[in-house]
Amino acid sequence: MAVVREFTLPDLGEGLTEATIVHWMVEVGEVVAIDQPVVEVETAKAMVEVPCPYGGVVTARFGEEGAEVPVGAPLVTVAVGAVPDDLAGAGPGTGPDAGAGAEGGTPDAGGASGAPADGAADAGSGNVLVGYGTSAAAARRRRIRPGPGAGPMAGVPRPPGGVADGSAGAGAAEGAPGGSEAVAAGATAVGAIGVTAAAGTSGAAGPAEAGAVEDDGRTVAVISPLVRRMARENGLDLRELTGSGRDGLILRTDVECAIRARQERETAGAAGATTVGTHGTAGAGVTGVSRAGAVTTVGAATGAAAGEERIPLKGMLGAAAEKFSRSRREIPEATCWVEADATELLAARRAMNVPGAPKVSLLAVLARICTAALARFPALNSTVDTKAQEIVRLPAVHLGFAAQTDRGLVVPVVRDAHARTVEELSAEIARLTETARAGGLSLAELTHGTFTLNNYGVFGVDGSTPIINHPEAAMLGIGRIAAKPWVHEGELAVRQVVQLSLTFDHRVCDGGTAGGFLRFVADCVEQPALLLRTL
């Protein structure tokens, strides 16, 4: 008999307390292997694929795409040991899903369900982070199709928070974060993991096949029975909504927004009829429902200006906002800056990039200058322990650099930058930048930096006073390198000039140390040969 195991959102480290569901990688009724990724989530640090430590049949999913889920909340339930009929008798090497045991239909450790044999199927791997799974390759996912009678899922206990029948009762899905898409094998379920068609619910299909055909022949993109129930109880026609979910999927938030908009419209209409005396005419402040299911504010009924847009501060955006605010609250920062002639630096970089040699970026050269400067002024490679009231000087330089991506600003970290050559720095910066733009940076690659290099010159600006990347103690800013008149060797000439700025925590050092650091950086920019003295 199958045992249902609940897999909750694990602690993803770095003090993260929640994550946003970005994309479900499995559907209800699919067979998953141990440590197979089941959902992609976005934390305040990065995008993470979360593998499930159990192998078996997915009986429920909790949370819609876009929903915020706290650590410890259920993600999926898995019927461990449940094997579909078409896999139960498969022997080793019989096909793409080979691996299920021949005797009694019990899969072995490498079987299609991913569950261990000998009664240990419910043990799971205990590995819930990407890169820490078992060495065995994940089996191909299989979708269980509804059958005419009881299947291998018969007798499986109802998953926690699941919906037992087509009525989608309030006690089922409403307790799950963001609304549950769970569908359990109940008395009215069809086949092994089938979804009831009672009360107009649809099967647990993917976004592209979600929905049920209405009377007019139009397919309504709805998966969750709770969404249909809410719409039915509130007299809302789902055909009038276009969902904000993946491929137009109608989510619970879309229905809630539409209901709230209608209530506000009715309230505004009643107020207008009372004050103006015109029956059925809504006054200022009427809100309407857009085709995307969102509420568009037109007037001042909710105290909002016409046409305003509200963007939730959550995910990476919220984490960045909190970090900026904390930095300004806790760190008494100061900024100093200087202009430097970068003509010789550009010439030195061109000399490095000879045919056949590893390509060296300008940012890598500046990073090497930074590590040399931090070796001379270690006070800036430190942090402040506010609880112990101590300055902690750090032995290694983990150099962060600001990188702009489609998902916003991120700060990848080059580990042990002080021990790398300029070629090694260039290769690692290029790798991290490419990974960041693809959204694939791990938490380890985004955290524990000790000093940040910010090249805002790529945006065409000369200077900036950046906010320190808490809990670091300093950040070096690099402006654009532009041709300007400059006194060179006693004569006026056109030179390539750059502005350098250093924002530092005044608790870790005074202006003399900060000025000495910045002057050393500027001298190396103007005369790159000075770096040879530090090697």
Sequence and secondary structure as in RCSB ss.txt:
>XXXX:A:sequence
MAVVREFTLPDLGEGLTEATIVHWMVEVGEVVAIDQPVVEVETAKAMVEVPCPYGGVVTARFGEEGAEVPVGAPL
VTVAVGAVPDDLAGAGPGTGPDAGAGAEGGTPDAGGASGAPADGAADAGSGNVLVGYGTSAAAARRRRIRPGPGA
GPMAGVPRPPGGVADGSAGAGAAEGAPGGSEAVAAGATAVGAIGVTAAAGTSGAAGPAEAGAVEDDGRTVAVISP
LVRRMARENGLDLRELTGSGRDGLILRTDVECAIRARQERETAGAAGATTVGTHGTAGAGVTGVSRAGAVTTVGA
ATGAAAGEERIPLKGMLGAAAEKFSRSRREIPEATCWVEADATELLAARRAMNVPGAPKVSLLAVLARICTAALA
RFPALNSTVDTKAQEIVRLPAVHLGFAAQTDRGLVVPVVRDAHARTVEELSAEIARLTETARAGGLSLAELTHGT
FTLNNYGVFGVDGSTPIINHPEAAMLGIGRIAAKPWVHEGELAVRQVVQLSLTFDHRVCDGGTAGGFLRFVADCV
EQPALLLRTL
>XXXX:A:secstr
  EEEEEE    STT  EEEEEEE   TTEEE TTEEEEEEE SS EEEEEES  EEEEEEBS TT EEETTSEE
EEEEET   HHHHT  TTSSTT  B SSTT B TTSTT   STT TTS     STT S SS     EE    SS 
 TTTT    TT   STT  HHHHTTSTT B      TT  TTT    GGG      GGG  EE TTS EE    H
HHHHHHHHTT  GGG   SSGGG   HHHHHHHHHHHHHHHHHHHHHHHHH  TT   TT EEE TTS EEE SS
TTS  TT       HHHHHHHHHHHHHHHH  EEEEEEEEE HHHHHHHHHH  TTS    HHHHHHHHHHHHHH
H GGGSEEEETTTTEEEE SS  EEE EEETTEEE  EETTGGGS HHHHHHHHHHHHHHHHTT   STTTS  S
EEEEEGGGGT S       TT SEEEEE   EEEEEEETTEEEEEEEEEEEEEEETTT  HHHHHHHHHHHHHHH
H GGGGGGG 
